Amino acid sequence: MSLGALAILALVPILTVFLFLVVLKWPAKRAMPLSFLITVLVSLFIWGVPGNQIAAASIRGVTTALEVLLIVFGAILLLNALKESGAIQTIRQGFTDISPDRRIQAIIICWLFGSFIEGASGWGTPAAIIAPLLVAIGFPAMASVVVALIIQSTPVSFGAVGTPILIGVESGLGESALVRETAASLGLTYDAYIRSIGGEVAIIHGLVGLFIPIFMVTMLTTFFGKNRSITEGLAVWPFAIFAGLAFTIPYALVANILGPEFPSLFGGLIGLAIVVPAAKRGFLVPKNVWDFDKKENWNPEWIGRLKVSNEKVGRRVSPFMAWLPYIIVGVILVLTRVNSLPFGDWLKVVKINVTELFGTTISFSSTPLHLPGSILIFVSIIVYFLHRMKPEEYKSAVKESFGTVVSAAPALLFAVPMVQVFLNSGVNSSGFESMPIVLAESVSILLGDNWPAVAPAIGALGAFVAGSNTISNMMFSLFQFGVADNIGVTGSTVVALQAVGGAAGNMICVHNVVAASAAAGLLGKEGLIIRKTIIPTFFYVFLAGGIGFVFLNGFGFNLGTLMVAIVLLGVVYAFTQGSKKRKELDENRRVA
C-alpha cells in the first residue's frame, strides 16, 4: 500500500472526530464512543494491531480519563465550596473593583492567572479552574470555556514546571545518537541542549503569544457581545498588548536564563504584579466599559448548568480570605512539582503501577495524591474550615460537583482510550508505522524544504489526538529532528516549532474541551466550542510556522516571510480599526 493511501486511512479516526463533533455538532458523549469504535476497527483490520494491544491501550486511556475527571471534580468542588461560603461574591466584586470591563477581566483572569496555574500544574487544570470562575463572575458558560481554552497555548510548553520540554522533548530525542552528536558538536551536554531548545520555544511563543490577549477578547466580543462586534474587542488592543508583553518578556527571559521549569509560573506572577495595579489606575484601559448583554437576551446555547446566585449569604468573606484558597492551590502545586523539594515525593508514596498490561509493552502508573485534582479537593476541605461553612453547605457543593462529573464521564471515558489506541498502533502485524507517524511522514515528503512552515501544525495535530503537549513532543520530536537533518536546517529550531505547535493544539484537543465544558456546566456543545477555538489555533501555528521559517532561512522572497507579512499586515489593519472604534466609543460617551 502506498504511503499516501495509508496516510488517508490514518486520517480516518481524526476525520470522524471532526465530522461528528464539528460538522454534525453531536455532543461528545455520543460522538466519542463511535469515534473510538472506528479507531479500533481501523487498528484491527488495516494496521493489524493485536487485540491485546488495543485492550491494553484502551485500559491505559481509561485510567488517564479518570485522572482528568478527578481534576474536573476538584476544580468544580472548590468553586462550589467558595460559592456556598459566599467567597465568590467577594471575588466577583474584587474584579469589578479592578475594572468592570469584561475584556480587562478576561485578560487578567485567563492570560495571567491562568498562565500561573498552567505553570504549576499542567494537565488542562487552568481551563478547568478558570472556566467555572468566569461563569461565577457573570460570563456566559460558552464564552468562559472558549476564552479559558485560548490560553491553553503560550504557557503550555512550560506547564507542570516544564514537563513538556523536560519530559516530552527530552525523552522524545533521548534515544538518538544523532541528537547527542549534534549537542556535542556545539559544545553542549545533552541536558544543556534540551534546555537550549526550551529557550527557542519561549522566544517563538513570546512572539506569537503576544497577540493572544487581543485574540481572546476579540473572540469574546465577536461571538458573545451584544453587537457581535470584532472592533469592540480590537478597541482594547493597547492594554492587551501591554498585558501580552508583561507576561511574554519575563517568560522568555526566565526560559533562557533559568531554564524550562519556571517561565509560565514567573511570567504569570510578574504579569499579575504589573497589570493588576495598572488596570486599577486605568492605564491604557478604554473609558468605555464593555459588558455582555442582559442575561435574558443570551443565546440559550451559551448557558450551562452551573448556577451562581447573586443573593448574599449570611457571612461576609474578606478579599484576602476569598482568594486564599486559590493562593494555597498555587503554592501547593509549586511545592509539590519542584523536584529539589521533598513534598512531591511524599505525595507519590501512594502509587498504582501496572507493567506489561495483557502481555504488551504498555504500562502505566498513577500517583493519585499527587494529581492536581486531589490537591483541589484538599483545598476545598480547607475552605470548609477556613470560611466556617455549615456541613449541609459543603454537602451541597459535593453533590452538585459529583453530578457534573458524572455527566462528563461518558465522553472522556471513550475519548482518551481512542487516543491511546491511535497512538499505540505501531505494534502491528502489517509492518506499518503508527498512524500519527504515517501522517507526519506523508506530509514531510509532500512539502520537502518547506517543512518548517508546517512543523507547528504537526505538533498541534499530535496534541489534538493525544490531549497533551508532552505526548505530542514525545511522539514527534525525533521525527521532526530527522526531517530537519534531511533538509539541511537546524534541528533544535524545528523541534522548538514542534513544541510550540504542540502547545497550541491544546486549544482544540477533545479532552481539554470536554473537561473545561464540564467544569463550566456546559455539556453537549463541544463541537461548537472547537469551531471557535480552531480559529486561534490556526493563527498560532500559521504565525509560528512563518517565524520558524524566517529563523532558519532569513527574510527574503520565501514562504516564511510571506506568512509573517500576511499576519503583520492583518495586525496593523486590525489595530487601526480598533483605534477608530475606541475613538468613536469615547466620543459617544462624551456626548452621552
ABEGO torsion letter per residue (X at the ends): XBAAAAAAAAAAAAAAAAAAAAAAGBBAAAAAAAAAAAAAAAAAAAAGBBAAAAAAAAAAAAAAAAAAAAAAAAAAAAAAAAAAAGAAAAAAAAAAAABABAAAAAAAAAAAAAAAAAAAAEGGAAAAAAAAAAAAAGBBAAAAAAAAAAABBAAAAABGGGAAAAAAAAAAAAABAAAAAAAAAAGBBAAAAAAAAAAAAAAAAAAAAAAAAAAAAAAAAAAABAAGBAAAAAAAAAAAAAAAAAAAAAAAAAAAAAEAAAAAAAAAAAAAAAAAAAAAAGBGBBABBBBBBBAAABBAAABBABBBBABBBABBBBAAAAAAAAAAAAAAAAAAABAABAAAAAAAABBBBBBGBGGBABBBBBBAAABAAAAAAAAAAAAAAAAGBBAAAAAAAAAAAAAAAAAAAAAAAAAAAAAAAAAAAABBAAGBBBAAAAAAAAAAAAAEAAAAAAAAAAAAAAAAAAGBAAAAAAAAAAAAAAAAAAAGBBAAAAAAAAAAAAAAAAAABAAAAAAAAAAAGBBGAAAAAAAAAAAAAAAAAAAAAAAAAAAAAEBEBBAAAAAAAAAAAAAAAAAAAAAAAAAAAAAAAAAX
